[in-house]
Amino acid sequence: MRIAVLIKQVPGTDNVKMDPETGVMIRTNKGNIINPLDENALEEALRIKRSREDVQVLAVSMGPESAMKAIKEAVAMGADGGVLLSGRAFAGSDTIATARALAAAISKLGDVNLVLCGERATDGETGQTGPMIAATLGIPVQTYVQRLEVADDAVKVERVVEGGFEQVKVQLPALITVVKGINEPGFPTLTGKVRARDAVVPVWGADDLGLSPEELGLKGSPTRVVKIFSPKLSRSTLLHRQDNTGRAVNELLKFLADRDIV
Ligand SMILES: Cc1cc2nc3c(=O)[nH]c(=O)nc-3n(C[C@H](O)[C@H](O)[C@H](O)COP(=O)(O)OP(=O)(O)OC[C@H]3O[C@@H](n4cnc5c(N)ncnc54)[C@H](O)[C@@H]3O)c2cc1C
């Protein structure tokens, strides 16, 4: 069984900055981490690997060269290997173009039975990438999964839904997005770190995936960020002192009426 785990490198939470001119996230290499929910996805893959003989876990990431660190970390935690999608052609990709690239990589890996990813990334936070990859690959998807069990050629999952959970059985190959509560991610081991140091992780570009520049990056992205801004907080207080409650209420109503609020 081959499991692909999607690993996105994201800024540490206090490291997210936006360029107000272009609306694009300013990414620095400093303080980047594996998207926390992807660690849960990886841990789930490793749990399956520990419970069966024939499991290979591969970490797949799309990002700048610095995202290699995230794949190496995944290997240190127990993944068998991975692949990084990187290059100019990928820059500026929206969720559709990102999903297109990741789906092409999963196809190229071949014989992937299960794709695991986080329910959402802490930076973009759309939660669209997983379902879009499944749609591109034409495989079933189950989202918000808090429990998972592989049974022959299917996977039984428990999904968090409003007011409870639902149990679903899906045929493999399938894509599953996981929630935080599914497990407690493990830590890299010393032998894992040594393996990661020596691991040769291929870097695939657009050509390797058989995708044209028109299908990736800004050209392949129908989404346009029109404007991005941080909300400005302003607090101006008006204090009216009245001994008489009736007069105070009238004054308040006049204040609201003057501003077309009532
Ligand atoms: C017009 C536009 C331009 C953009 N330009 C850039 C840019 O130049 N550079 C840039 O970095 N971002 C850019 N983005 C953001 C980028 O599209 C998203 O970060 C990406 O599509 C993932 O979406 P998300 O962060 O909402 O992830 P979600 O959909 O919330 O993530 C869900 C899960 O999908 C998986 N996943 C998501 N992304 C990746 C990935 N890259 N590799 C592996 N697994 C992944 C992870 O498992 C993750 O937990 C741009 C977005 C738009 C709309």
PDBQT file of the ligand as one rigid body, heavy atoms in Angstrom, charges set to zero:
ROOT
HETATM    1  C1  LIG A 301      -3.985  34.559  -6.855  1.00  0.00    +0.000 C 
HETATM    2  C2  LIG A 301      -3.215  33.794  -5.837  1.00  0.00    +0.000 A 
HETATM    3  C3  LIG A 301      -1.827  33.819  -5.865  1.00  0.00    +0.000 A 
HETATM    4  C4  LIG A 301      -1.095  33.104  -4.926  1.00  0.00    +0.000 A 
HETATM    5  N1  LIG A 301       0.247  33.140  -4.986  1.00  0.00    +0.000 NA
HETATM    6  C5  LIG A 301       0.977  32.448  -4.110  1.00  0.00    +0.000 A 
HETATM    7  C6  LIG A 301       2.396  32.472  -4.169  1.00  0.00    +0.000 A 
HETATM    8  O1  LIG A 301       2.985  33.148  -4.997  1.00  0.00    +0.000 OA
HETATM    9  N2  LIG A 301       3.092  31.720  -3.283  1.00  0.00    +0.000 N 
HETATM   10  C7  LIG A 301       2.423  30.968  -2.362  1.00  0.00    +0.000 A 
HETATM   11  O2  LIG A 301       3.091  30.279  -1.597  1.00  0.00    +0.000 OA
HETATM   12  N3  LIG A 301       1.092  30.947  -2.248  1.00  0.00    +0.000 NA
HETATM   13  C8  LIG A 301       0.345  31.660  -3.117  1.00  0.00    +0.000 A 
HETATM   14  N4  LIG A 301      -0.994  31.643  -3.026  1.00  0.00    +0.000 N 
HETATM   15  C9  LIG A 301      -1.618  30.830  -1.984  1.00  0.00    +0.000 C 
HETATM   16  C10 LIG A 301      -1.747  29.390  -2.487  1.00  0.00    +0.000 C 
HETATM   17  O3  LIG A 301      -2.620  29.326  -3.559  1.00  0.00    +0.000 OA
HETATM   18  C11 LIG A 301      -2.300  28.545  -1.360  1.00  0.00    +0.000 C 
HETATM   19  O4  LIG A 301      -1.393  28.619  -0.287  1.00  0.00    +0.000 OA
HETATM   20  C12 LIG A 301      -2.433  27.086  -1.769  1.00  0.00    +0.000 C 
HETATM   21  O5  LIG A 301      -3.265  26.954  -2.886  1.00  0.00    +0.000 OA
HETATM   22  C13 LIG A 301      -3.008  26.231  -0.661  1.00  0.00    +0.000 C 
HETATM   23  O6  LIG A 301      -4.196  26.777  -0.211  1.00  0.00    +0.000 OA
HETATM   24  P1  LIG A 301      -4.420  26.918   1.327  1.00  0.00    +0.000 P 
HETATM   25  O7  LIG A 301      -3.235  27.588   1.910  1.00  0.00    +0.000 OA
HETATM   26  O8  LIG A 301      -5.756  27.531   1.530  1.00  0.00    +0.000 OA
HETATM   27  O9  LIG A 301      -4.396  25.418   1.830  1.00  0.00    +0.000 OA
HETATM   28  P2  LIG A 301      -5.614  24.510   2.307  1.00  0.00    +0.000 P 
HETATM   29  O10 LIG A 301      -6.467  24.161   1.163  1.00  0.00    +0.000 OA
HETATM   30  O11 LIG A 301      -6.262  25.118   3.507  1.00  0.00    +0.000 OA
HETATM   31  O12 LIG A 301      -4.735  23.248   2.745  1.00  0.00    +0.000 OA
HETATM   32  C14 LIG A 301      -5.304  21.993   3.013  1.00  0.00    +0.000 C 
HETATM   33  C15 LIG A 301      -4.211  20.946   2.944  1.00  0.00    +0.000 C 
HETATM   34  O13 LIG A 301      -3.763  20.802   1.607  1.00  0.00    +0.000 OA
HETATM   35  C16 LIG A 301      -2.370  20.481   1.608  1.00  0.00    +0.000 C 
HETATM   36  N5  LIG A 301      -1.634  21.512   0.894  1.00  0.00    +0.000 N 
HETATM   37  C17 LIG A 301      -2.010  22.772   0.603  1.00  0.00    +0.000 A 
HETATM   38  N6  LIG A 301      -1.051  23.407  -0.081  1.00  0.00    +0.000 NA
HETATM   39  C18 LIG A 301      -0.027  22.547  -0.204  1.00  0.00    +0.000 A 
HETATM   40  C19 LIG A 301       1.273  22.612  -0.778  1.00  0.00    +0.000 A 
HETATM   41  N7  LIG A 301       1.728  23.717  -1.374  1.00  0.00    +0.000 N 
HETATM   42  N8  LIG A 301       2.059  21.510  -0.721  1.00  0.00    +0.000 NA
HETATM   43  C20 LIG A 301       1.628  20.371  -0.124  1.00  0.00    +0.000 A 
HETATM   44  N9  LIG A 301       0.425  20.253   0.449  1.00  0.00    +0.000 NA
HETATM   45  C21 LIG A 301      -0.396  21.319   0.404  1.00  0.00    +0.000 A 
HETATM   46  C22 LIG A 301      -1.934  20.410   3.063  1.00  0.00    +0.000 C 
HETATM   47  O14 LIG A 301      -2.012  19.082   3.507  1.00  0.00    +0.000 OA
HETATM   48  C23 LIG A 301      -2.981  21.247   3.764  1.00  0.00    +0.000 C 
HETATM   49  O15 LIG A 301      -3.163  20.869   5.121  1.00  0.00    +0.000 OA
HETATM   50  C24 LIG A 301      -1.759  32.352  -3.932  1.00  0.00    +0.000 A 
HETATM   51  C25 LIG A 301      -3.159  32.357  -3.894  1.00  0.00    +0.000 A 
HETATM   52  C26 LIG A 301      -3.876  33.070  -4.813  1.00  0.00    +0.000 A 
HETATM   53  C27 LIG A 301      -5.362  33.055  -4.720  1.00  0.00    +0.000 C 
ENDROOT
TORSDOF 0
